[in-house]
Amino acid sequence: MTKMTATIEIEFELAEGQPESVAVGALARGVGMLATSIEGVTGGGPSGVKKGSVRTKIADQEIT
């Protein structure tokens, strides 16, 4: 069985006046959407990725 591991850095800014909780929610949604996209659930043909095998983890996060 072949596995792939990657480290991805994500940076984004909130719109003026938005609370920090918006950033946490946006990051969680983005990570979930990335996993879904890698697995190929969002449409198109088979991605070749084993269904249910994608695991995501937020190793570190910082709000500045």
Backbone as JSON, one array per atom type, in Angstrom:
{
  "sequence": "MTKMTATIEIEFELAEGQPESVAVGALARGVGMLATSIEGVTGGGPSGVKKGSVRTKIADQEIT",
  "N": [[0.85, -1.18, 0.0], [0.62, 2.16, -0.88], [1.3, 5.28, 0.59], [0.79, 8.8, 1.06], [2.2, 11.65, 2.49], [1.93, 15.04, 3.36], [2.96, 18.35, 4.17], [1.24, 21.27, 4.65], [1.06, 24.74, 4.42], [-1.08, 27.29, 5.42], [-2.34, 30.51, 4.96], [-4.37, 33.24, 5.77], [-6.43, 36.2, 5.79], [-8.79, 37.85, 7.88], [-11.85, 39.55, 7.15], [-12.36, 42.99, 7.87], [-13.34, 43.67, 11.19], [-14.28, 41.14, 11.85], [-14.69, 38.46, 14.19], [-12.17, 36.46, 15.92], [-13.02, 33.83, 16.04], [-14.16, 33.29, 13.6], [-12.01, 32.78, 11.95], [-11.06, 30.34, 12.95], [-13.23, 28.64, 12.37], [-13.29, 28.89, 9.56], [-10.83, 27.75, 8.86], [-11.19, 25.09, 9.75], [-13.33, 24.29, 8.06], [-12.04, 24.54, 5.58], [-10.0, 22.61, 5.76], [-11.54, 20.3, 5.91], [-12.8, 20.41, 3.4], [-10.6, 20.15, 1.74], [-9.78, 17.5, 2.27], [-12.04, 16.13, 1.3], [-11.91, 16.86, -1.38], [-9.45, 15.7, -2.19], [-10.07, 13.03, -1.92], [-11.85, 12.81, -3.95], [-14.58, 13.12, -3.91], [-16.04, 15.27, -4.69], [-16.97, 15.31, -7.28], [-16.55, 14.59, -10.8], [-14.39, 12.05, -12.2], [-13.15, 8.9, -10.82], [-10.68, 9.34, -8.27], [-8.59, 7.75, -7.62], [-7.83, 7.52, -5.06], [-8.14, 5.78, -2.05], [-11.3, 5.33, -0.72], [-12.34, 6.9, 2.23], [-9.82, 6.97, 3.32], [-8.43, 9.33, 3.65], [-6.85, 11.42, 5.91], [-6.8, 14.21, 7.98], [-5.04, 16.74, 9.79], [-4.7, 19.4, 11.95], [-1.8, 20.63, 12.72], [-0.7, 22.82, 13.98], [-1.71, 26.08, 14.88], [-2.08, 29.6, 14.66], [-3.19, 32.72, 15.71], [-2.81, 35.96, 14.81]],
  "CA": [[0.0, 0.0, 0.0], [1.37, 3.41, -0.96], [0.7, 6.41, 1.3], [1.42, 10.1, 0.85], [2.09, 12.62, 3.58], [2.37, 16.37, 2.94], [2.76, 19.45, 5.1], [0.71, 22.41, 3.9], [0.93, 25.95, 5.21], [-2.2, 28.1, 4.94], [-2.4, 31.82, 5.58], [-5.45, 34.07, 5.26], [-6.81, 37.33, 6.63], [-10.22, 38.05, 8.06], [-12.4, 40.86, 6.78], [-12.38, 43.94, 8.98], [-14.41, 43.56, 12.17], [-14.69, 39.75, 12.11], [-14.07, 37.89, 15.38], [-11.19, 35.39, 15.69], [-13.71, 32.54, 15.89], [-14.41, 33.12, 12.17], [-10.79, 32.16, 11.39], [-11.04, 28.93, 13.37], [-14.25, 27.95, 11.57], [-12.87, 28.86, 8.15], [-9.76, 26.77, 8.75], [-11.78, 23.76, 9.88], [-14.06, 24.01, 6.82], [-11.07, 24.38, 4.52], [-9.34, 21.31, 5.92], [-12.53, 19.29, 5.52], [-13.0, 20.47, 1.95], [-9.39, 19.6, 1.13], [-9.87, 16.04, 2.37], [-13.09, 15.7, 0.38], [-11.4, 17.05, -2.73], [-8.42, 14.69, -2.45], [-10.74, 11.74, -2.07], [-12.57, 12.83, -5.22], [-16.01, 13.06, -3.66], [-16.69, 16.49, -5.19], [-17.4, 15.2, -8.67], [-15.55, 14.08, -11.73], [-14.15, 10.61, -12.17], [-12.43, 8.38, -9.64], [-9.4, 10.01, -8.02], [-7.58, 6.75, -7.34], [-7.57, 7.53, -3.62], [-9.01, 4.85, -1.33], [-12.39, 6.0, -0.01], [-12.24, 6.88, 3.68], [-8.44, 6.89, 3.77], [-7.82, 10.65, 3.84], [-6.83, 11.9, 7.29], [-6.24, 15.55, 8.08], [-4.74, 17.14, 11.17], [-4.13, 20.75, 12.09], [-0.69, 20.42, 13.64], [-0.44, 24.05, 14.71], [-2.4, 27.25, 14.36], [-1.75, 30.81, 15.4], [-3.96, 33.9, 15.3], [-2.0, 37.15, 15.18]],
  "C": [[0.9, 1.24, 0.0], [0.59, 4.5, -0.23], [1.45, 7.68, 0.94], [1.16, 10.96, 2.06], [2.63, 13.95, 3.08], [2.11, 17.36, 4.06], [2.35, 20.66, 4.28], [0.58, 23.59, 4.85], [-0.17, 26.81, 4.59], [-2.19, 29.43, 5.7], [-3.56, 32.6, 4.95], [-5.76, 35.17, 6.26], [-8.33, 37.4, 6.73], [-10.62, 39.44, 7.57], [-12.47, 41.72, 8.05], [-13.59, 43.71, 9.89], [-14.85, 42.14, 12.49], [-13.98, 39.22, 13.35], [-13.12, 36.75, 15.03], [-11.85, 34.04, 15.48], [-14.02, 32.25, 14.42], [-13.21, 32.43, 11.52], [-10.73, 30.68, 11.73], [-12.03, 28.12, 12.55], [-13.86, 27.82, 10.11], [-11.77, 27.83, 7.94], [-10.3, 25.35, 8.82], [-12.55, 23.37, 8.62], [-13.1, 23.74, 5.67], [-10.37, 23.04, 4.57], [-10.29, 20.19, 5.51], [-12.75, 19.24, 4.02], [-11.79, 19.92, 1.2], [-9.42, 18.08, 1.14], [-10.9, 15.49, 1.39], [-12.61, 15.79, -1.06], [-10.35, 15.99, -3.1], [-9.05, 13.33, -2.69], [-11.56, 11.67, -3.35], [-14.07, 12.77, -5.08], [-16.75, 14.21, -4.33], [-17.11, 16.43, -6.65], [-16.28, 14.69, -9.55], [-15.41, 12.58, -11.6], [-13.43, 10.19, -10.9], [-11.07, 9.04, -9.5], [-8.27, 9.01, -7.84], [-7.2, 6.68, -5.88], [-8.61, 6.64, -2.93], [-10.04, 5.63, -0.5], [-12.23, 5.82, 1.5], [-10.81, 6.89, 4.21], [-7.8, 8.24, 4.07], [-7.97, 11.07, 5.3], [-6.2, 13.28, 7.29], [-6.03, 15.89, 9.55], [-4.19, 18.55, 11.12], [-3.06, 20.63, 13.16], [-0.45, 21.64, 14.52], [-1.27, 25.16, 14.09], [-2.11, 28.43, 15.26], [-2.59, 31.95, 14.85], [-3.16, 35.1, 15.78], [-2.75, 38.42, 14.83]]
}
